Amino acid sequence: MISIRFIHADQTVQDIQTTPGQSLMKAAVDANLKGIEADCGGSLTCATCHVMIDAPWAALLPPPVPDETDMLDFASSPVLPTSRLSCQVRLTPELDGMVVRLPPTQH
């Protein structure tokens, strides 16, 4: 199992447990996490699953593909250097304990 801590914009915390291999977005949606809309269902055609990944986990991720970087231009909240689309973050055992910050809005 992988533990992930989500920190909402109001600083409330929600911890989830999930299995490796799925996307961060899918894990969040399956856990009924508020704050990740995932309007496109993970097809990389929206930016409603925008998250910010805390160090040191951000450095463990592969760099975003150009389509992800382009789509982040449409995020409704400011994009930070650690911003990612959660549909593009594949969960691996190395990401256990990852801290993910949610923007104030996805729309």
RAJO-V33762 format. One record per pair of residues at least 12 apart in sequence whose C-alpha atoms are under 10 Angstrom apart, sorted by sequence separation. I is the first residue (numbers start at 1). J is the second residue. If there is no record, write none. Layout:
BEGIN
i/j
I/J
I/J
END
This chain:
BEGIN
i/j
3/15
4/16
5/17
16/28
18/30
25/37
26/38
29/41
36/48
37/49
38/50
72/84
3/16
4/17
15/28
18/31
25/38
35/48
36/49
37/50
71/84
72/85
2/16
3/17
4/18
16/30
17/31
35/49
36/50
69/83
71/85
86/100
1/16
2/17
3/18
16/31
26/41
35/50
36/51
69/84
1/17
2/18
3/19
15/31
16/32
25/41
26/42
35/51
68/84
69/85
84/100
1/18
2/19
14/31
16/33
25/42
68/85
83/100
1/19
2/20
15/33
24/42
82/100
83/101
1/20
14/33
23/42
64/83
68/87
82/101
83/102
4/24
14/34
29/49
64/84
68/88
83/103
28/49
47/68
50/71
63/84
64/85
6/28
45/67
46/68
50/72
4/27
25/48
26/49
44/67
45/68
47/70
48/71
49/72
58/81
59/82
61/84
65/88
4/28
25/49
44/68
47/71
48/72
50/74
51/75
58/82
64/88
79/103
8/33
24/49
25/50
45/70
46/71
47/72
50/75
57/82
58/83
64/89
77/102
78/103
8/34
9/35
25/51
44/70
45/71
46/72
47/73
48/74
49/75
50/76
51/77
58/84
62/88
63/89
77/103
78/104
6/33
8/35
24/51
44/71
46/73
47/74
48/75
50/77
52/79
53/80
55/82
61/88
62/89
76/103
77/104
78/105
6/34
7/35
44/72
46/74
47/75
48/76
50/78
51/79
52/80
53/81
54/82
61/89
62/90
75/103
76/104
77/105
6/35
46/75
47/76
48/77
50/79
51/80
52/81
53/82
54/83
61/90
76/105
77/106
47/77
52/82
53/83
61/91
75/105
76/106
77/107
51/82
52/83
53/84
61/92
75/106
76/107
51/83
52/84
53/85
60/92
74/106
75/107
50/83
51/84
52/85
53/86
61/94
74/107
50/84
51/85
52/86
60/94
61/95
49/84
50/85
51/86
60/95
49/85
50/86
51/87
53/89
47/84
48/85
49/86
50/87
57/94
58/95
47/85
48/86
49/87
57/95
46/85
47/86
48/87
49/88
56/95
57/96
47/87
57/97
58/98
44/85
57/98
58/99
44/86
56/98
57/99
58/100
8/51
42/85
44/87
55/98
56/99
57/100
7/51
42/86
43/87
44/88
54/98
55/99
6/51
7/52
42/87
43/88
53/98
54/99
55/100
6/52
41/87
42/88
53/99
54/100
6/53
38/85
40/87
52/99
53/100
54/101
38/86
52/100
53/101
36/85
38/87
51/100
52/101
53/102
36/86
51/101
52/102
36/87
50/101
51/102
52/103
50/102
51/103
49/102
50/103
49/103
48/103
50/105
51/106
49/105
50/106
48/105
49/106
28/86
48/106
27/86
28/87
47/106
48/107
25/85
26/86
27/87
46/106
47/107
24/85
25/86
26/87
23/85
24/86
25/87
23/86
24/87
25/88
26/89
23/87
24/88
25/89
26/90
27/91
22/87
23/88
24/89
25/90
26/91
22/88
23/89
24/90
25/91
35/101
36/102
22/89
23/90
24/91
35/102
36/103
39/106
21/89
22/90
23/91
24/92
34/102
35/103
37/105
38/106
21/90
22/91
23/92
35/104
36/105
37/106
20/90
21/91
22/92
35/105
36/106
37/107
20/91
21/92
35/106
19/91
20/92
21/93
18/91
19/92
20/93
19/93
20/94
20/95
20/96
24/100
19/96
18/96
17/96
17/97
16/97
15/97
15/98
15/99
15/100
13/99
14/100
4/91
13/100
13/101
2/91
2/92
3/93
11/101
1/92
2/93
4/95
5/96
11/102
1/93
2/94
3/95
4/96
5/97
6/98
7/99
8/100
9/101
10/102
2/95
3/96
4/97
5/98
6/99
7/100
8/101
9/102
10/103
2/96
3/97
4/98
5/99
6/100
7/101
8/102
9/103
10/104
1/96
2/97
3/98
4/99
5/100
6/101
7/102
8/103
9/104
2/98
3/99
4/100
5/101
6/102
7/103
8/104
9/105
8/105
END
